[in-house]
Amino acid sequence: AYFNQSVAKLSPALVSRLSFTTTPTQEALSLLNDATTVIADPPRKGLDPHLFEALSQAKSIKQLLYISCGWE
């Protein structure tokens, strides 16, 4: 809901470049192919190892924002 409220305030040109996905990791890996910025909000156990590996190899990603409830 908050993503949609924020997007409603942006220009159509910018909106066309944005997406929001909540999905199991294996289903989301293909989305990294064209991503330039990723915001990850993983569970307490951290990023799934497959996602971590895919993020480290994705050449298009310029920025990763990692939301964490703890540093460990």
All heavy atoms as TSV, in Angstrom:
chain	resi	resn	atom	element	x	y	z
A	1	ALA	N	N	0.819	-1.190	0.000
A	1	ALA	CA	C	0.000	0.000	0.000
A	1	ALA	C	C	0.874	1.269	0.000
A	1	ALA	O	O	0.583	2.214	-0.715
A	1	ALA	CB	C	-0.931	-0.004	1.200
A	2	TYR	N	N	1.950	1.271	0.791
A	2	TYR	CA	C	2.815	2.449	0.863
A	2	TYR	C	C	3.575	2.665	-0.443
A	2	TYR	O	O	3.779	3.801	-0.865
A	2	TYR	CB	C	3.797	2.347	2.037
A	2	TYR	CG	C	3.090	2.352	3.367
A	2	TYR	CD1	C	3.065	1.227	4.169
A	2	TYR	CD2	C	2.417	3.488	3.799
A	2	TYR	CE1	C	2.395	1.237	5.380
A	2	TYR	CE2	C	1.749	3.507	5.004
A	2	TYR	CZ	C	1.741	2.371	5.795
A	2	TYR	OH	O	1.086	2.386	6.984
A	3	PHE	N	N	3.968	1.580	-1.077
A	3	PHE	CA	C	4.627	1.698	-2.382
A	3	PHE	C	C	3.680	2.358	-3.373
A	3	PHE	O	O	4.053	3.302	-4.067
A	3	PHE	CB	C	5.048	0.315	-2.886
A	3	PHE	CG	C	5.641	0.338	-4.265
A	3	PHE	CD1	C	6.967	0.680	-4.452
A	3	PHE	CD2	C	4.880	0.009	-5.372
A	3	PHE	CE1	C	7.527	0.709	-5.718
A	3	PHE	CE2	C	5.434	0.026	-6.645
A	3	PHE	CZ	C	6.749	0.380	-6.819
A	4	ASN	N	N	2.447	1.894	-3.427
A	4	ASN	CA	C	1.468	2.453	-4.364
A	4	ASN	C	C	1.163	3.921	-4.065
A	4	ASN	O	O	1.003	4.723	-4.988
A	4	ASN	CB	C	0.184	1.629	-4.355
A	4	ASN	CG	C	0.401	0.255	-4.946
A	4	ASN	OD1	O	1.245	0.064	-5.817
A	4	ASN	ND2	N	-0.345	-0.707	-4.460
A	5	GLN	N	N	1.094	4.291	-2.814
A	5	GLN	CA	C	0.866	5.693	-2.455
A	5	GLN	C	C	2.028	6.564	-2.905
A	5	GLN	O	O	1.830	7.673	-3.391
A	5	GLN	CB	C	0.666	5.832	-0.939
A	5	GLN	CG	C	-0.632	5.267	-0.437
A	5	GLN	CD	C	-0.714	5.267	1.085
A	5	GLN	OE1	O	0.153	5.792	1.775
A	5	GLN	NE2	N	-1.768	4.673	1.605
A	6	SER	N	N	3.234	6.070	-2.746
A	6	SER	CA	C	4.413	6.829	-3.162
A	6	SER	C	C	4.487	6.951	-4.675
A	6	SER	O	O	4.785	8.014	-5.211
A	6	SER	CB	C	5.683	6.152	-2.646
A	6	SER	OG	O	5.690	6.143	-1.245
A	7	VAL	N	N	4.222	5.869	-5.372
A	7	VAL	CA	C	4.275	5.860	-6.833
A	7	VAL	C	C	3.258	6.829	-7.423
A	7	VAL	O	O	3.521	7.470	-8.444
A	7	VAL	CB	C	4.056	4.421	-7.364
A	7	VAL	CG1	C	3.773	4.405	-8.851
A	7	VAL	CG2	C	5.268	3.571	-7.049
A	8	ALA	N	N	2.120	6.972	-6.786
A	8	ALA	CA	C	1.071	7.862	-7.295
A	8	ALA	C	C	1.534	9.313	-7.360
A	8	ALA	O	O	0.972	10.112	-8.111
A	8	ALA	CB	C	-0.177	7.745	-6.426
A	9	LYS	N	N	2.576	9.659	-6.632
A	9	LYS	CA	C	3.082	11.032	-6.595
A	9	LYS	C	C	4.190	11.284	-7.618
A	9	LYS	O	O	4.665	12.399	-7.747
A	9	LYS	CB	C	3.614	11.345	-5.196
A	9	LYS	CG	C	2.551	11.246	-4.121
A	9	LYS	CD	C	3.144	11.431	-2.743
A	9	LYS	CE	C	2.087	11.218	-1.681
A	9	LYS	NZ	N	2.633	11.330	-0.330
A	10	LEU	N	N	4.603	10.255	-8.342
A	10	LEU	CA	C	5.720	10.369	-9.276
A	10	LEU	C	C	5.252	10.594	-10.705
A	10	LEU	O	O	4.109	10.323	-11.045
A	10	LEU	CB	C	6.566	9.097	-9.211
A	10	LEU	CG	C	7.161	8.762	-7.852
A	10	LEU	CD1	C	7.830	7.392	-7.898
A	10	LEU	CD2	C	8.151	9.820	-7.403
A	11	SER	N	N	6.182	11.040	-11.536
A	11	SER	CA	C	5.871	11.248	-12.950
A	11	SER	C	C	5.685	9.896	-13.642
A	11	SER	O	O	6.309	8.903	-13.258
A	11	SER	CB	C	6.997	12.016	-13.638
A	11	SER	OG	O	8.137	11.184	-13.754
A	12	PRO	N	N	4.851	9.838	-14.670
A	12	PRO	CA	C	4.637	8.584	-15.396
A	12	PRO	C	C	5.938	7.984	-15.953
A	12	PRO	O	O	6.088	6.765	-15.986
A	12	PRO	CB	C	3.691	8.981	-16.530
A	12	PRO	CG	C	2.958	10.170	-16.001
A	12	PRO	CD	C	3.967	10.902	-15.154
A	13	ALA	N	N	6.873	8.823	-16.371
A	13	ALA	CA	C	8.141	8.322	-16.902
A	13	ALA	C	C	8.918	7.553	-15.835
A	13	ALA	O	O	9.541	6.523	-16.125
A	13	ALA	CB	C	8.978	9.473	-17.436
A	14	LEU	N	N	8.892	8.024	-14.618
A	14	LEU	CA	C	9.587	7.352	-13.523
A	14	LEU	C	C	8.828	6.103	-13.087
A	14	LEU	O	O	9.426	5.059	-12.826
A	14	LEU	CB	C	9.787	8.306	-12.347
A	14	LEU	CG	C	10.628	7.802	-11.185
A	14	LEU	CD1	C	12.005	7.342	-11.656
A	14	LEU	CD2	C	10.778	8.880	-10.143
A	15	VAL	N	N	7.525	6.195	-13.038
A	15	VAL	CA	C	6.696	5.062	-12.611
A	15	VAL	C	C	6.925	3.851	-13.509
A	15	VAL	O	O	6.955	2.705	-13.043
A	15	VAL	CB	C	5.201	5.456	-12.584
A	15	VAL	CG1	C	4.316	4.240	-12.382
A	15	VAL	CG2	C	4.948	6.489	-11.496
A	16	SER	N	N	7.136	4.090	-14.780
A	16	SER	CA	C	7.327	2.980	-15.720
A	16	SER	C	C	8.602	2.199	-15.434
A	16	SER	O	O	8.764	1.085	-15.909
A	16	SER	CB	C	7.335	3.502	-17.153
A	16	SER	OG	O	8.498	4.275	-17.387
A	17	ARG	N	N	9.503	2.753	-14.644
A	17	ARG	CA	C	10.777	2.100	-14.318
A	17	ARG	C	C	10.754	1.380	-12.973
A	17	ARG	O	O	11.744	0.789	-12.569
A	17	ARG	CB	C	11.899	3.129	-14.319
A	17	ARG	CG	C	12.094	3.785	-15.675
A	17	ARG	CD	C	13.071	4.936	-15.665
A	17	ARG	NE	N	14.225	4.713	-14.818
A	17	ARG	CZ	C	14.941	5.689	-14.266
A	17	ARG	NH1	N	14.621	6.953	-14.480
A	17	ARG	NH2	N	15.974	5.410	-13.508
A	18	LEU	N	N	9.632	1.434	-12.256
A	18	LEU	CA	C	9.553	0.889	-10.906
A	18	LEU	C	C	8.709	-0.374	-10.852
A	18	LEU	O	O	7.759	-0.530	-11.609
A	18	LEU	CB	C	8.933	1.916	-9.961
A	18	LEU	CG	C	9.648	3.253	-9.842
A	18	LEU	CD1	C	8.844	4.200	-8.976
A	18	LEU	CD2	C	11.036	3.063	-9.283
A	19	SER	N	N	9.061	-1.250	-9.930
A	19	SER	CA	C	8.221	-2.406	-9.643
A	19	SER	C	C	8.426	-2.811	-8.193
A	19	SER	O	O	9.447	-2.509	-7.589
A	19	SER	CB	C	8.549	-3.567	-10.579
A	19	SER	OG	O	9.858	-4.036	-10.347
A	20	PHE	N	N	7.439	-3.479	-7.654
A	20	PHE	CA	C	7.472	-3.959	-6.278
A	20	PHE	C	C	7.042	-5.419	-6.310
A	20	PHE	O	O	6.006	-5.754	-6.885
A	20	PHE	CB	C	6.507	-3.145	-5.411
A	20	PHE	CG	C	6.401	-3.639	-3.993
A	20	PHE	CD1	C	7.312	-3.234	-3.042
A	20	PHE	CD2	C	5.398	-4.501	-3.624
A	20	PHE	CE1	C	7.225	-3.686	-1.737
A	20	PHE	CE2	C	5.290	-4.961	-2.318
A	20	PHE	CZ	C	6.204	-4.555	-1.375
A	21	THR	N	N	7.842	-6.284	-5.721
A	21	THR	CA	C	7.541	-7.706	-5.764
A	21	THR	C	C	7.766	-8.335	-4.400
A	21	THR	O	O	8.785	-8.078	-3.762
A	21	THR	CB	C	8.448	-8.421	-6.789
A	21	THR	OG1	O	8.265	-7.816	-8.055
A	21	THR	CG2	C	8.137	-9.882	-6.878
A	22	THR	N	N	6.819	-9.127	-3.978
A	22	THR	CA	C	6.973	-9.962	-2.801
A	22	THR	C	C	6.756	-11.386	-3.292
A	22	THR	O	O	5.657	-11.752	-3.678
A	22	THR	CB	C	5.933	-9.615	-1.719
A	22	THR	OG1	O	6.099	-8.249	-1.360
A	22	THR	CG2	C	6.089	-10.471	-0.500
A	23	THR	N	N	7.830	-12.144	-3.312
A	23	THR	CA	C	7.763	-13.491	-3.870
A	23	THR	C	C	8.886	-14.342	-3.302
A	23	THR	O	O	9.884	-13.805	-2.829
A	23	THR	CB	C	7.863	-13.414	-5.416
A	23	THR	OG1	O	7.666	-14.696	-5.974
A	23	THR	CG2	C	9.194	-12.887	-5.860
A	24	PRO	N	N	8.743	-15.653	-3.353
A	24	PRO	CA	C	9.854	-16.509	-2.932
A	24	PRO	C	C	11.101	-16.225	-3.772
A	24	PRO	O	O	11.011	-15.879	-4.947
A	24	PRO	CB	C	9.332	-17.933	-3.193
A	24	PRO	CG	C	7.845	-17.798	-3.118
A	24	PRO	CD	C	7.556	-16.431	-3.682
A	25	THR	N	N	12.251	-16.383	-3.163
A	25	THR	CA	C	13.516	-16.034	-3.798
A	25	THR	C	C	13.689	-16.672	-5.168
A	25	THR	O	O	14.047	-15.997	-6.126
A	25	THR	CB	C	14.685	-16.448	-2.891
A	25	THR	OG1	O	14.561	-15.757	-1.658
A	25	THR	CG2	C	16.016	-16.115	-3.516
A	26	GLN	N	N	13.448	-17.947	-5.282
A	26	GLN	CA	C	13.681	-18.645	-6.551
A	26	GLN	C	C	12.873	-18.028	-7.688
A	26	GLN	O	O	13.322	-18.001	-8.818
A	26	GLN	CB	C	13.361	-20.127	-6.423
A	26	GLN	CG	C	14.343	-20.886	-5.547
A	26	GLN	CD	C	15.762	-20.832	-6.076
A	26	GLN	OE1	O	16.524	-19.938	-5.728
A	26	GLN	NE2	N	16.117	-21.776	-6.898
A	27	GLU	N	N	11.693	-17.511	-7.383
A	27	GLU	CA	C	10.847	-16.905	-8.413
A	27	GLU	C	C	11.298	-15.480	-8.753
A	27	GLU	O	O	10.989	-14.975	-9.818
A	27	GLU	CB	C	9.394	-16.894	-7.951
A	27	GLU	CG	C	8.812	-18.283	-7.789
A	27	GLU	CD	C	7.417	-18.256	-7.204
A	27	GLU	OE1	O	6.720	-17.230	-7.324
A	27	GLU	OE2	O	7.024	-19.280	-6.610
A	28	ALA	N	N	12.033	-14.847	-7.871
A	28	ALA	CA	C	12.430	-13.451	-8.066
A	28	ALA	C	C	13.789	-13.295	-8.733
A	28	ALA	O	O	14.118	-12.201	-9.187
A	28	ALA	CB	C	12.428	-12.727	-6.725
A	29	LEU	N	N	14.575	-14.335	-8.810
A	29	LEU	CA	C	15.932	-14.214	-9.331
A	29	LEU	C	C	15.972	-13.650	-10.749
A	29	LEU	O	O	16.859	-12.871	-11.083
A	29	LEU	CB	C	16.653	-15.563	-9.282
A	29	LEU	CG	C	16.942	-16.100	-7.876
A	29	LEU	CD1	C	17.603	-17.471	-7.961
A	29	LEU	CD2	C	17.781	-15.140	-7.075
A	30	SER	N	N	15.017	-13.996	-11.580
A	30	SER	CA	C	15.014	-13.492	-12.959
A	30	SER	C	C	14.770	-11.986	-13.020
A	30	SER	O	O	15.145	-11.337	-13.997
A	30	SER	CB	C	13.964	-14.222	-13.796
A	30	SER	OG	O	12.669	-13.935	-13.304
A	31	LEU	N	N	14.187	-11.417	-11.985
A	31	LEU	CA	C	13.938	-9.970	-11.955
A	31	LEU	C	C	15.234	-9.173	-11.845
A	31	LEU	O	O	15.269	-7.994	-12.172
A	31	LEU	CB	C	13.017	-9.605	-10.786
A	31	LEU	CG	C	11.622	-10.212	-10.823
A	31	LEU	CD1	C	10.890	-9.911	-9.523
A	31	LEU	CD2	C	10.847	-9.685	-12.009
A	32	LEU	N	N	16.303	-9.809	-11.408
A	32	LEU	CA	C	17.576	-9.114	-11.227
A	32	LEU	C	C	18.251	-8.776	-12.551
A	32	LEU	O	O	19.123	-7.919	-12.592
A	32	LEU	CB	C	18.529	-9.956	-10.373
A	32	LEU	CG	C	18.068	-10.248	-8.949
A	32	LEU	CD1	C	19.089	-11.129	-8.252
A	32	LEU	CD2	C	17.842	-8.964	-8.176
A	33	ASN	N	N	17.846	-9.428	-13.618
A	33	ASN	CA	C	18.494	-9.225	-14.911
A	33	ASN	C	C	18.469	-7.775	-15.372
A	33	ASN	O	O	19.422	-7.307	-15.987
A	33	ASN	CB	C	17.856	-10.109	-15.972
A	33	ASN	CG	C	18.070	-11.579	-15.687
A	33	ASN	OD1	O	19.019	-11.956	-15.013
A	33	ASN	ND2	N	17.182	-12.401	-16.191
A	34	ASP	N	N	17.387	-7.063	-15.099
A	34	ASP	CA	C	17.248	-5.682	-15.555
A	34	ASP	C	C	17.268	-4.664	-14.424
A	34	ASP	O	O	17.132	-3.473	-14.671
A	34	ASP	CB	C	15.942	-5.524	-16.341
A	34	ASP	CG	C	15.929	-6.386	-17.585
A	34	ASP	OD1	O	16.979	-6.503	-18.236
A	34	ASP	OD2	O	14.862	-6.945	-17.903
A	35	ALA	N	N	17.428	-5.121	-13.191
A	35	ALA	CA	C	17.367	-4.221	-12.037
A	35	ALA	C	C	18.627	-3.379	-11.920
A	35	ALA	O	O	19.735	-3.855	-12.149
A	35	ALA	CB	C	17.166	-5.017	-10.758
A	36	THR	N	N	18.451	-2.106	-11.571
A	36	THR	CA	C	19.597	-1.245	-11.276
A	36	THR	C	C	19.684	-0.962	-9.781
A	36	THR	O	O	20.759	-0.695	-9.268
A	36	THR	CB	C	19.503	0.092	-12.040
A	36	THR	OG1	O	18.280	0.732	-11.716
A	36	THR	CG2	C	19.596	-0.142	-13.538
A	37	THR	N	N	18.559	-1.016	-9.088
A	37	THR	CA	C	18.511	-0.820	-7.642
A	37	THR	C	C	17.652	-1.927	-7.044
A	37	THR	O	O	16.591	-2.237	-7.562
A	37	THR	CB	C	17.905	0.546	-7.280
A	37	THR	OG1	O	18.708	1.570	-7.849
A	37	THR	CG2	C	17.845	0.744	-5.773
A	38	VAL	N	N	18.119	-2.506	-5.948
A	38	VAL	CA	C	17.374	-3.546	-5.251
A	38	VAL	C	C	17.229	-3.129	-3.804
A	38	VAL	O	O	18.197	-2.705	-3.167
A	38	VAL	CB	C	18.102	-4.907	-5.325
A	38	VAL	CG1	C	17.408	-5.942	-4.462
A	38	VAL	CG2	C	18.215	-5.378	-6.762
A	39	ILE	N	N	16.008	-3.231	-3.292
A	39	ILE	CA	C	15.752	-3.020	-1.870
A	39	ILE	C	C	15.389	-4.382	-1.303
A	39	ILE	O	O	14.394	-4.975	-1.706
A	39	ILE	CB	C	14.619	-2.012	-1.625
A	39	ILE	CG1	C	14.953	-0.667	-2.268
A	39	ILE	CG2	C	14.363	-1.856	-0.127
A	39	ILE	CD1	C	13.800	0.327	-2.239
A	40	ALA	N	N	16.214	-4.896	-0.405
A	40	ALA	CA	C	15.983	-6.213	0.188
A	40	ALA	C	C	15.575	-6.048	1.642
A	40	ALA	O	O	16.224	-5.345	2.399
A	40	ALA	CB	C	17.242	-7.062	0.084
A	41	ASP	N	N	14.489	-6.697	2.012
A	41	ASP	CA	C	14.000	-6.709	3.384
A	41	ASP	C	C	13.826	-8.170	3.788
A	41	ASP	O	O	12.720	-8.692	3.818
A	41	ASP	CB	C	12.683	-5.945	3.475
A	41	ASP	CG	C	12.182	-5.798	4.900
A	41	ASP	OD1	O	12.891	-6.208	5.837
A	41	ASP	OD2	O	11.068	-5.272	5.070
A	42	PRO	N	N	14.949	-8.847	4.055
A	42	PRO	CA	C	14.893	-10.286	4.317
A	42	PRO	C	C	14.362	-10.605	5.710
A	42	PRO	O	O	14.289	-9.733	6.571
A	42	PRO	CB	C	16.359	-10.709	4.191
A	42	PRO	CG	C	17.109	-9.505	4.621
A	42	PRO	CD	C	16.309	-8.330	4.123
A	43	PRO	N	N	14.032	-11.892	5.920
A	43	PRO	CA	C	13.644	-12.313	7.276
A	43	PRO	C	C	14.859	-12.237	8.204
A	43	PRO	O	O	15.975	-11.988	7.762
A	43	PRO	CB	C	13.188	-13.763	7.061
A	43	PRO	CG	C	13.861	-14.206	5.819
A	43	PRO	CD	C	14.028	-12.975	4.970
A	44	ARG	N	N	14.640	-12.492	9.462
A	44	ARG	CA	C	15.715	-12.390	10.459
A	44	ARG	C	C	16.938	-13.236	10.118
A	44	ARG	O	O	18.059	-12.873	10.456
A	44	ARG	CB	C	15.207	-12.786	11.843
A	44	ARG	CG	C	14.281	-11.763	12.433
A	44	ARG	CD	C	13.959	-12.116	13.880
A	44	ARG	NE	N	12.985	-11.211	14.419
A	44	ARG	CZ	C	13.276	-10.059	15.001
A	44	ARG	NH1	N	14.530	-9.696	15.120
A	44	ARG	NH2	N	12.326	-9.283	15.465
A	45	LYS	N	N	16.734	-14.355	9.450
A	45	LYS	CA	C	17.870	-15.232	9.124
A	45	LYS	C	C	18.755	-14.655	8.026
A	45	LYS	O	O	19.835	-15.172	7.761
A	45	LYS	CB	C	17.378	-16.616	8.728
A	45	LYS	CG	C	16.591	-16.640	7.443
A	45	LYS	CD	C	16.122	-18.034	7.113
A	45	LYS	CE	C	15.337	-18.012	5.804
A	45	LYS	NZ	N	14.913	-19.329	5.415
A	46	GLY	N	N	18.338	-13.580	7.376
A	46	GLY	CA	C	19.146	-12.940	6.337
A	46	GLY	C	C	18.740	-13.359	4.944
A	46	GLY	O	O	17.747	-14.064	4.748
A	47	LEU	N	N	19.525	-12.921	3.963
A	47	LEU	CA	C	19.234	-13.232	2.567
A	47	LEU	C	C	19.390	-14.717	2.287
A	47	LEU	O	O	20.303	-15.358	2.804
A	47	LEU	CB	C	20.182	-12.477	1.633
A	47	LEU	CG	C	19.941	-10.990	1.427
A	47	LEU	CD1	C	21.024	-10.418	0.523
A	47	LEU	CD2	C	18.576	-10.725	0.843
A	48	ASP	N	N	18.533	-15.221	1.453
A	48	ASP	CA	C	18.653	-16.581	0.964
A	48	ASP	C	C	20.001	-16.704	0.242
A	48	ASP	O	O	20.388	-15.804	-0.503
A	48	ASP	CB	C	17.496	-16.844	-0.004
A	48	ASP	CG	C	17.563	-18.210	-0.623
A	48	ASP	OD1	O	18.351	-18.379	-1.578
A	48	ASP	OD2	O	16.812	-19.085	-0.172
A	49	PRO	N	N	20.753	-17.783	0.453
A	49	PRO	CA	C	22.059	-17.933	-0.198
A	49	PRO	C	C	22.005	-17.812	-1.723
A	49	PRO	O	O	22.919	-17.264	-2.338
A	49	PRO	CB	C	22.523	-19.336	0.228
A	49	PRO	CG	C	21.801	-19.591	1.506
A	49	PRO	CD	C	20.472	-18.893	1.368
A	50	HIS	N	N	20.929	-18.306	-2.344
A	50	HIS	CA	C	20.798	-18.196	-3.801
A	50	HIS	C	C	20.656	-16.732	-4.232
A	50	HIS	O	O	21.230	-16.316	-5.240
A	50	HIS	CB	C	19.603	-19.005	-4.302
A	50	HIS	CG	C	19.763	-20.473	-4.096
A	50	HIS	ND1	N	19.179	-21.132	-3.054
A	50	HIS	CD2	C	20.471	-21.391	-4.786
A	50	HIS	CE1	C	19.504	-22.401	-3.110
A	50	HIS	NE2	N	20.294	-22.599	-4.148
A	51	LEU	N	N	19.905	-15.963	-3.463
A	51	LEU	CA	C	19.736	-14.547	-3.783
A	51	LEU	C	C	21.045	-13.798	-3.561
A	51	LEU	O	O	21.423	-12.959	-4.373
A	51	LEU	CB	C	18.620	-13.923	-2.947
A	51	LEU	CG	C	18.377	-12.429	-3.157
A	51	LEU	CD1	C	18.076	-12.116	-4.618
A	51	LEU	CD2	C	17.263	-11.933	-2.255
A	52	PHE	N	N	21.737	-14.100	-2.484
A	52	PHE	CA	C	23.025	-13.458	-2.216
A	52	PHE	C	C	23.987	-13.688	-3.380
A	52	PHE	O	O	24.644	-12.766	-3.857
A	52	PHE	CB	C	23.620	-13.996	-0.905
A	52	PHE	CG	C	24.898	-13.338	-0.525
A	52	PHE	CD1	C	24.905	-12.118	0.111
A	52	PHE	CD2	C	26.110	-13.946	-0.816
A	52	PHE	CE1	C	26.093	-11.494	0.461
A	52	PHE	CE2	C	27.307	-13.344	-0.479
A	52	PHE	CZ	C	27.293	-12.114	0.163
A	53	GLU	N	N	24.057	-14.910	-3.849
A	53	GLU	CA	C	24.938	-15.246	-4.971
A	53	GLU	C	C	24.507	-14.507	-6.237
A	53	GLU	O	O	25.337	-13.953	-6.955
A	53	GLU	CB	C	24.923	-16.759	-5.215
A	53	GLU	CG	C	25.805	-17.215	-6.347
A	53	GLU	CD	C	27.285	-17.034	-6.058
A	53	GLU	OE1	O	27.673	-16.981	-4.887
A	53	GLU	OE2	O	28.056	-16.937	-7.028
A	54	ALA	N	N	23.218	-14.481	-6.514
A	54	ALA	CA	C	22.717	-13.795	-7.710
A	54	ALA	C	C	22.992	-12.297	-7.638
A	54	ALA	O	O	23.363	-11.680	-8.645
A	54	ALA	CB	C	21.222	-14.052	-7.873
A	55	LEU	N	N	22.825	-11.693	-6.472
A	55	LEU	CA	C	23.110	-10.265	-6.314
A	55	LEU	C	C	24.589	-9.967	-6.547
A	55	LEU	O	O	24.935	-8.958	-7.152
A	55	LEU	CB	C	22.705	-9.788	-4.912
A	55	LEU	CG	C	21.220	-9.625	-4.666
A	55	LEU	CD1	C	20.954	-9.426	-3.180
A	55	LEU	CD2	C	20.656	-8.465	-5.466
A	56	SER	N	N	25.448	-10.844	-6.071
A	56	SER	CA	C	26.885	-10.604	-6.223
A	56	SER	C	C	27.340	-10.738	-7.677
A	56	SER	O	O	28.372	-10.191	-8.047
A	56	SER	CB	C	27.680	-11.555	-5.326
A	56	SER	OG	O	27.567	-12.886	-5.784
A	57	GLN	N	N	26.565	-11.430	-8.497
A	57	GLN	CA	C	26.935	-11.626	-9.890
A	57	GLN	C	C	26.173	-10.731	-10.864
A	57	GLN	O	O	26.536	-10.656	-12.036
A	57	GLN	CB	C	26.726	-13.080	-10.277
A	57	GLN	CG	C	27.666	-14.002	-9.542
A	57	GLN	CD	C	27.465	-15.450	-9.923
A	57	GLN	OE1	O	26.748	-15.781	-10.855
A	57	GLN	NE2	N	28.116	-16.332	-9.199
A	58	ALA	N	N	25.113	-10.062	-10.395
A	58	ALA	CA	C	24.287	-9.233	-11.276
A	58	ALA	C	C	25.066	-7.986	-11.685
A	58	ALA	O	O	25.461	-7.186	-10.845
A	58	ALA	CB	C	22.991	-8.850	-10.575
A	59	LYS	N	N	25.274	-7.825	-12.955
A	59	LYS	CA	C	26.074	-6.710	-13.464
A	59	LYS	C	C	25.280	-5.406	-13.588
A	59	LYS	O	O	25.853	-4.332	-13.564
A	59	LYS	CB	C	26.672	-7.085	-14.807
A	59	LYS	CG	C	27.591	-8.293	-14.705
A	59	LYS	CD	C	28.474	-8.416	-15.900
A	59	LYS	CE	C	29.360	-9.616	-15.897
A	59	LYS	NZ	N	29.909	-10.088	-14.692
A	60	SER	N	N	23.960	-5.496	-13.682
A	60	SER	CA	C	23.156	-4.292	-13.872
A	60	SER	C	C	22.895	-3.542	-12.565
A	60	SER	O	O	22.592	-2.356	-12.575
A	60	SER	CB	C	21.817	-4.653	-14.523
A	60	SER	OG	O	21.066	-5.495	-13.653
A	61	ILE	N	N	23.035	-4.215	-11.420
A	61	ILE	CA	C	22.707	-3.593	-10.131
A	61	ILE	C	C	23.783	-2.597	-9.734
A	61	ILE	O	O	24.957	-2.930	-9.630
A	61	ILE	CB	C	22.514	-4.656	-9.035
A	61	ILE	CG1	C	21.322	-5.524	-9.396
A	61	ILE	CG2	C	22.319	-4.001	-7.678
A	61	ILE	CD1	C	21.109	-6.681	-8.458
A	62	LYS	N	N	23.354	-1.369	-9.517
A	62	LYS	CA	C	24.257	-0.293	-9.102
A	62	LYS	C	C	24.122	0.025	-7.617
A	62	LYS	O	O	25.005	0.601	-7.007
A	62	LYS	CB	C	23.969	0.985	-9.908
A	62	LYS	CG	C	24.009	0.788	-11.402
A	62	LYS	CD	C	25.413	0.541	-11.879
A	62	LYS	CE	C	25.443	0.479	-13.384
A	62	LYS	NZ	N	26.134	-0.646	-13.922
A	63	GLN	N	N	22.969	-0.333	-7.042
A	63	GLN	CA	C	22.703	0.048	-5.650
A	63	GLN	C	C	21.868	-1.037	-4.983
A	63	GLN	O	O	20.887	-1.515	-5.532
A	63	GLN	CB	C	21.949	1.377	-5.633
A	63	GLN	CG	C	21.658	1.921	-4.277
A	63	GLN	CD	C	21.033	3.313	-4.351
A	63	GLN	OE1	O	20.786	3.850	-5.409
A	63	GLN	NE2	N	20.776	3.884	-3.215
A	64	LEU	N	N	22.267	-1.429	-3.763
A	64	LEU	CA	C	21.526	-2.383	-2.952
A	64	LEU	C	C	21.204	-1.716	-1.624
A	64	LEU	O	O	22.104	-1.263	-0.910
A	64	LEU	CB	C	22.340	-3.656	-2.708
A	64	LEU	CG	C	21.769	-4.642	-1.706
A	64	LEU	CD1	C	20.435	-5.197	-2.184
A	64	LEU	CD2	C	22.763	-5.753	-1.430
A	65	LEU	N	N	19.941	-1.651	-1.306
A	65	LEU	CA	C	19.494	-1.123	-0.021
A	65	LEU	C	C	19.003	-2.316	0.792
A	65	LEU	O	O	18.063	-3.001	0.400
A	65	LEU	CB	C	18.372	-0.111	-0.204
A	65	LEU	CG	C	18.723	1.055	-1.123
A	65	LEU	CD1	C	17.488	1.858	-1.462
A	65	LEU	CD2	C	19.780	1.919	-0.499
A	66	TYR	N	N	19.675	-2.584	1.904
A	66	TYR	CA	C	19.400	-3.755	2.729
A	66	TYR	C	C	18.768	-3.290	4.029
A	66	TYR	O	O	19.403	-2.581	4.817
A	66	TYR	CB	C	20.704	-4.500	2.988
A	66	TYR	CG	C	20.551	-5.840	3.635
A	66	TYR	CD1	C	20.544	-7.006	2.891
A	66	TYR	CD2	C	20.443	-5.965	5.027
A	66	TYR	CE1	C	20.435	-8.241	3.470
A	66	TYR	CE2	C	20.322	-7.204	5.636
A	66	TYR	CZ	C	20.322	-8.344	4.848
A	66	TYR	OH	O	20.216	-9.568	5.447
A	67	ILE	N	N	17.534	-3.683	4.253
A	67	ILE	CA	C	16.824	-3.305	5.468
A	67	ILE	C	C	17.027	-4.425	6.478
A	67	ILE	O	O	16.749	-5.579	6.197
A	67	ILE	CB	C	15.322	-3.108	5.182
A	67	ILE	CG1	C	15.162	-2.015	4.137
A	67	ILE	CG2	C	14.570	-2.790	6.459
A	67	ILE	CD1	C	13.771	-1.905	3.566
A	68	SER	N	N	17.545	-4.078	7.647
A	68	SER	CA	C	17.865	-5.103	8.628
A	68	SER	C	C	17.408	-4.694	10.014
A	68	SER	O	O	17.515	-3.536	10.401
A	68	SER	CB	C	19.382	-5.333	8.646
A	68	SER	OG	O	19.725	-6.256	9.648
A	69	CYS	N	N	16.945	-5.680	10.765
A	69	CYS	CA	C	16.552	-5.405	12.152
A	69	CYS	C	C	17.709	-5.655	13.106
A	69	CYS	O	O	17.625	-5.368	14.278
A	69	CYS	CB	C	15.343	-6.268	12.537
A	69	CYS	SG	S	15.643	-8.026	12.384
A	70	GLY	N	N	18.804	-6.189	12.601
A	70	GLY	CA	C	19.977	-6.441	13.423
A	70	GLY	C	C	21.188	-6.672	12.535
A	70	GLY	O	O	21.064	-7.100	11.409
A	71	TRP	N	N	22.374	-6.387	13.044
A	71	TRP	CA	C	23.586	-6.490	12.232
A	71	TRP	C	C	24.136	-7.889	12.173
A	71	TRP	O	O	24.885	-8.230	11.277
A	71	TRP	CB	C	24.643	-5.533	12.753
A	71	TRP	CG	C	24.248	-4.127	12.515
A	71	TRP	CD1	C	23.791	-3.250	13.441
A	71	TRP	CD2	C	24.231	-3.425	11.263
A	71	TRP	NE1	N	23.481	-2.039	12.850
A	71	TRP	CE2	C	23.761	-2.135	11.504
A	71	TRP	CE3	C	24.566	-3.780	9.969
A	71	TRP	CZ2	C	23.610	-1.184	10.518
A	71	TRP	CZ3	C	24.426	-2.838	8.974
A	71	TRP	CH2	C	23.953	-1.552	9.252
A	72	GLU	N	N	23.811	-8.735	13.119
A	72	GLU	CA	C	24.354	-10.098	13.103
A	72	GLU	C	C	23.816	-10.856	11.925
A	72	GLU	O	O	24.404	-11.744	11.408
A	72	GLU	CB	C	24.093	-10.848	14.403
A	72	GLU	CG	C	22.649	-10.986	14.793
A	72	GLU	CD	C	22.025	-9.741	15.452
A	72	GLU	OE1	O	22.716	-8.859	15.940
A	72	GLU	OE2	O	20.820	-9.689	15.451
